[in-house]
Amino acid sequence: ILHFQQKVQLWTSRVRTTAADAVEMNGFMAKAQSALDAGSKVVSAKAKEVEIEAKKGQIKSLKQEFGVKIFDEVTAWNEKAIKAAHAETKQKIDAIEAEIATKQAEIAQLTSANQAAPST
């Protein structure tokens, strides 16, 4: 009987150790996942910043194209053609600026979520 009790105690202690190890591993995995999530948010925010810079480049290109497009119209002072070209270009620029604003809001959301996340 004594030998059986020793085996039960040994088995019980192994079960407790295994359970404690599982709890510790779950905590470690939760912290690792949290760190990965935070890193993913930082990468997403940086990618959106790059996209914003590309959009700003598109705006600059549209403005340059506008200048080339209306140069002769300005020289001849064709006000109707100038206004039409301006309205067309402005519409495109406004759409791109709306995309930029959306991406900036997404960055703010990612950044605030990352700052609100518990530190590991």
C-alpha positions in Angstrom: 0.0 0.0 0.0 2.8 2.4 0.8 4.4 1.8 -2.6 1.0 2.5 -4.2 0.6 5.8 -2.2 4.1 6.9 -3.4 3.1 6.3 -7.0 -0.1 8.3 -6.5 1.8 11.2 -5.0 4.4 11.1 -7.7 1.6 11.0 -10.4 -0.3 13.8 -8.7 2.8 16.0 -8.5 3.4 15.5 -12.2 -0.1 16.4 -13.0 0.2 19.6 -11.0 3.5 20.4 -12.6 2.1 19.7 -16.1 -1.0 21.9 -15.3 1.3 24.7 -14.0 3.4 24.4 -17.1 0.3 24.6 -19.3 -0.9 27.7 -17.5 2.6 29.3 -17.9 2.8 28.3 -21.5 -0.7 29.8 -22.1 0.5 33.1 -20.6 3.6 33.0 -22.7 1.6 32.3 -25.8 -0.8 35.2 -25.0 2.1 37.6 -24.6 3.7 36.4 -27.8 0.4 36.8 -29.7 0.0 40.3 -28.2 3.5 41.2 -29.4 2.8 39.8 -32.9 -0.4 41.8 -33.0 1.3 45.0 -32.0 4.0 44.4 -34.5 1.5 43.7 -37.2 -0.3 47.0 -36.4 3.0 48.9 -36.7 3.8 47.3 -40.0 0.2 48.1 -41.3 0.5 51.7 -40.1 3.9 52.1 -41.9 2.5 50.6 -45.1 -0.4 53.1 -45.0 2.1 55.9 -44.5 3.9 54.7 -47.7 0.5 54.6 -49.5 -0.2 58.2 -48.4 3.1 59.4 -49.8 2.3 57.6 -53.1 -1.1 59.4 -53.1 0.6 62.7 -52.5 2.9 62.0 -55.5 -0.2 61.3 -57.6 -1.6 64.7 -56.6 1.6 66.4 -57.5 1.6 64.7 -60.9 -2.1 65.7 -61.5 -1.1 69.4 -60.8 1.8 69.2 -63.1 -0.3 67.7 -65.9 -2.9 70.4 -65.2 -0.3 73.1 -65.8 0.8 71.6 -69.0 -2.8 71.0 -70.1 -3.9 74.6 -69.6 -0.8 76.6 -70.4 -2.0 77.4 -73.9 -5.5 78.1 -72.6 -4.1 80.6 -70.1 -2.0 82.2 -72.8 -5.1 82.7 -74.9 -7.2 83.4 -71.8 -9.8 80.8 -72.6 -11.6 81.0 -69.3 -14.1 78.3 -70.1 -11.4 75.7 -70.9 -9.4 76.8 -67.8 -12.4 76.3 -65.5 -13.3 73.0 -67.0 -9.8 71.6 -66.7 -9.5 72.9 -63.2 -12.9 71.3 -62.2 -11.8 68.0 -63.7 -8.4 68.0 -62.0 -9.8 69.2 -58.6 -12.3 66.4 -58.6 -9.5 63.9 -59.1 -7.4 65.6 -56.4 -10.4 65.7 -54.0 -10.9 62.0 -54.4 -7.3 61.2 -53.7 -7.3 63.5 -50.6 -10.3 61.6 -49.3 -8.4 58.4 -49.7 -5.5 60.0 -47.8 -7.8 61.1 -45.0 -9.2 57.6 -44.7 -5.7 56.1 -44.5 -4.7 58.7 -41.9 -7.7 57.7 -39.8 -6.8 54.1 -40.1 -3.2 54.9 -39.0 -4.6 56.8 -36.0 -6.8 53.8 -35.1 -3.9 51.4 -35.4 -1.6 53.6 -33.4 -4.1 54.2 -30.6 -4.9 50.5 -30.5 -1.2 49.7 -30.3 -0.7 52.2 -27.5 -3.7 50.9 -25.6 -2.5 47.3 -25.8 -0.9 46.1 -22.5 2.8 46.0 -22.6 4.5 42.6 -22.6 
